[in-house]
Amino acid sequence: MVVLRLQINEGRCAFTEHEHVLDLPRCCPISGNPQPESSLSIFYKGQRGFLEVQSLFDYVQTYVGGKDDIRSMEGMIQAIAQDCADILQVDVRAEARLVIEPSQRMILKCYAFPK
């Protein structure tokens, strides 16, 4: 099982703002969406820690082919944002820039707060 991990904040400055930008893989086994050139940006102000880069990459890959009961790109981005907020214990904004068939582009913004 792939889990998100934290890299501990060493606290060498007042605060650190993060933006992770990941290329999204084709996740849907039927449509092949999202298409190449799709990306996901995750924004947050790190406090106790930061998202560990390799575990974030591995975690996003778990959505290829579908994951649990999530059947939409909107649901996928919402779940990613919420999982990031929960592990970080800070507010998170996720922005997906999606290229989807047939011939569309979609910008999806999600806001998540730690539970």
Rosetta blueprint (number, residue, H / E / L):
1 M L
2 V L
3 V L
4 L L
5 R L
6 L E
7 Q E
8 I E
9 N L
10 E L
11 G L
12 R L
13 C L
14 A L
15 F L
16 T E
17 E E
18 H E
19 E E
20 H E
21 V E
22 L E
23 D E
24 L L
25 P L
26 R L
27 C L
28 C L
29 P L
30 I L
31 S L
32 G L
33 N L
34 P L
35 Q L
36 P L
37 E L
38 S L
39 S E
40 L E
41 S E
42 I E
43 F E
44 Y E
45 K E
46 G E
47 Q L
48 R L
49 G E
50 F E
51 L E
52 E L
53 V H
54 Q H
55 S H
56 L H
57 F H
58 D H
59 Y H
60 V H
61 Q H
62 T L
63 Y L
64 V L
65 G L
66 G L
67 K E
68 D L
69 D L
70 I E
71 R L
72 S L
73 M H
74 E H
75 G H
76 M H
77 I H
78 Q H
79 A H
80 I H
81 A H
82 Q H
83 D H
84 C H
85 A H
86 D H
87 I H
88 L H
89 Q L
90 V L
91 D L
92 V E
93 R E
94 A E
95 E E
96 A E
97 R E
98 L E
99 V E
100 I E
101 E L
102 P L
103 S L
104 Q E
105 R E
106 M E
107 I E
108 L E
109 K E
110 C E
111 Y E
112 A E
113 F L
114 P L
115 K L
